[in-house]
Amino acid sequence: MTYYVLFFIHLESRRVDIAGITIDPGELWMKQIARNVTMEGCGVLRDCRYLLHDRDTKYTQSFRTIIASGRVEPLALPARSPNLNACAERWVRSVSEREIVHAIARYGETAISMPVSEIMRHGVITVSPTDTVSHVMSLMTRHRVRHMPVLRDGNLVGIISIGDVVKHRLEDLELETNVLRDVYNAAR
């Protein structure tokens, strides 16, 4: 079964608000979410001027009209522009599917109202900006994680993904191969 999660990120503060979880994100559900998030005094978009969203068909004209009636201007991102939606993309990749799936399986849709601390993995493995790539690779492999928070003096300064680590390692190997090839050719 597929669960759909609709969330909003306040770009300035990076605060994430999960607006709803459903197995059927149809127009009626999306309209209700639009009413909830623009509700005067308590909607998560109450202090926002704009809502940036991708071009998914779930953002119907009726959804956009309700958002606009809450004095929030909905702005669709240009087609094929994932870099403009980078904050959302990174957040989606950083959420552990395993933890979310377990919480939904255990608590159902009420998992949305639970504090993250109740469902998150405890003993989160972190790295520092000074850790080596081989150390990070080792930790990711040993603990079977794809993303790790990067902390400096206890503050989050970034998130590193297995893709970042593998790309860096491949670049190192390519450089090493080129140097060895040059040494070999020079010795001939």
C-alpha positions in Angstrom: 0.0 0.0 0.0 1.3 3.5 -0.9 0.9 6.3 1.6 1.2 9.9 0.4 2.6 12.6 2.7 1.9 16.3 2.0 4.4 18.5 3.7 5.4 22.2 3.7 8.8 23.7 4.3 9.2 27.2 5.5 12.3 28.1 3.5 13.6 30.8 5.9 13.5 28.6 9.1 13.6 25.2 7.4 10.7 24.2 9.6 8.8 21.2 8.1 5.1 20.8 8.7 3.4 17.6 7.7 -0.1 18.6 6.5 -1.5 15.1 6.0 -1.0 11.4 5.2 -3.4 9.5 3.0 -3.7 6.5 0.7 -6.0 8.5 -1.6 -4.7 12.1 -2.3 -7.6 13.0 -4.5 -9.0 16.5 -5.1 -11.4 16.4 -2.0 -8.5 15.6 0.3 -6.2 18.2 -1.3 -9.0 20.8 -0.9 -9.4 20.0 2.8 -5.7 20.3 3.3 -5.7 23.7 1.5 -8.4 24.8 3.9 -6.5 23.5 7.0 -3.2 25.1 6.1 -4.7 28.5 5.3 -7.0 28.6 8.4 -6.7 32.0 10.0 -4.7 32.0 13.2 -3.5 28.4 13.1 -2.9 27.2 9.5 0.8 26.4 8.8 0.8 28.9 5.9 -0.7 31.7 8.0 2.4 34.0 7.8 3.4 33.0 4.3 3.1 35.1 1.1 3.9 32.4 -1.4 3.5 28.6 -1.8 6.0 27.2 -4.2 5.0 23.8 -5.5 5.9 21.4 -8.3 3.6 20.7 -11.2 2.1 17.5 -9.8 -1.5 17.1 -11.0 -2.6 16.9 -7.3 -2.2 20.7 -7.1 -5.5 21.3 -8.9 -7.0 24.6 -9.7 -9.4 24.2 -6.8 -6.5 23.6 -4.4 -4.7 26.7 -5.7 -7.9 28.8 -5.4 -8.4 27.9 -1.8 -4.7 28.6 -1.1 -5.1 32.0 -2.8 -8.2 32.8 -0.8 -6.0 32.5 2.3 -3.8 35.3 1.0 -1.1 33.0 0.0 0.0 33.1 -3.7 0.5 29.6 -5.2 3.5 29.5 -7.6 4.1 26.5 -9.7 7.8 25.8 -10.3 8.9 25.6 -13.9 8.8 22.1 -15.5 11.8 19.9 -15.0 13.5 22.1 -12.5 14.4 19.9 -9.5 17.1 22.3 -8.3 14.4 24.9 -7.5 12.7 22.3 -5.2 16.0 21.2 -3.6 14.9 21.8 0.0 12.0 19.5 -0.4 14.0 16.9 -2.3 16.7 16.8 0.4 14.1 16.5 3.2 12.4 13.6 1.4 15.7 11.8 1.0 16.7 12.5 4.6 13.5 11.0 6.1 14.0 7.3 6.9 11.3 5.3 5.0 11.7 2.5 7.5 10.8 4.7 10.5 7.9 6.3 8.7 6.5 3.0 7.4 6.9 1.3 10.8 5.0 4.2 12.5 2.2 4.2 10.0 1.9 0.4 10.1 1.8 0.5 13.9 -0.3 3.6 14.5 -2.1 4.2 11.2 -2.8 7.7 10.0 -2.6 9.0 13.6 1.2 8.7 13.2 1.0 12.2 11.6 0.1 13.8 14.9 2.9 12.1 16.9 6.1 13.9 17.8 9.0 12.9 15.6 10.9 11.9 18.7 8.4 9.0 19.3 9.1 7.4 15.9 12.6 8.4 15.0 15.6 6.1 15.3 17.3 6.7 18.6 21.1 7.0 18.8 21.4 8.8 15.4 24.8 8.3 13.9 26.4 11.6 13.0 29.7 12.7 11.4 31.7 15.9 11.6 33.0 18.0 8.7 36.6 16.8 9.5 35.7 13.1 9.2 37.3 11.3 6.2 35.3 9.9 3.3 36.5 6.4 4.1 35.2 6.8 7.7 31.8 8.0 6.6 31.6 5.1 4.0 32.4 2.7 6.8 29.7 4.1 9.1 27.1 4.1 6.3 27.9 0.5 5.4 28.0 -0.8 9.0 24.8 0.9 10.0 23.0 0.5 6.7 22.1 4.2 6.4 22.0 6.4 3.2 22.1 9.8 4.9 24.0 11.1 7.9 23.7 14.5 9.7 26.9 16.5 9.8 27.4 18.2 13.1 29.9 20.9 14.1 29.9 21.8 17.8 26.6 20.1 18.2 24.9 22.1 15.5 23.6 20.7 12.2 25.7 22.0 9.3 24.6 19.6 6.6 23.5 16.2 5.6 25.8 13.8 3.6 24.3 11.1 1.4 25.8 7.9 0.2 25.6 9.4 -3.3 27.9 12.3 -2.2 30.4 9.8 -0.7 30.4 7.4 -3.7 30.8 10.3 -6.1 33.8 11.6 -4.2 35.3 8.2 -4.0 34.9 7.6 -7.7 36.5 11.0 -8.5 39.5 10.0 -6.2 39.8 6.6 -8.0 39.7 8.3 -11.4 42.5 10.7 -10.4 44.5 7.9 -9.0 44.1 5.9 -12.2 45.1 8.8 -14.3 48.3 9.4 -12.2 49.2 5.7 -12.4 48.7 5.7 -16.1 50.9 8.8 -16.5 53.6 7.3 -14.4 53.4 4.0 -16.4 53.6 5.9 -19.7 56.5 8.1 -18.6 58.5 5.0 -17.5 58.1 3.3 -20.9 
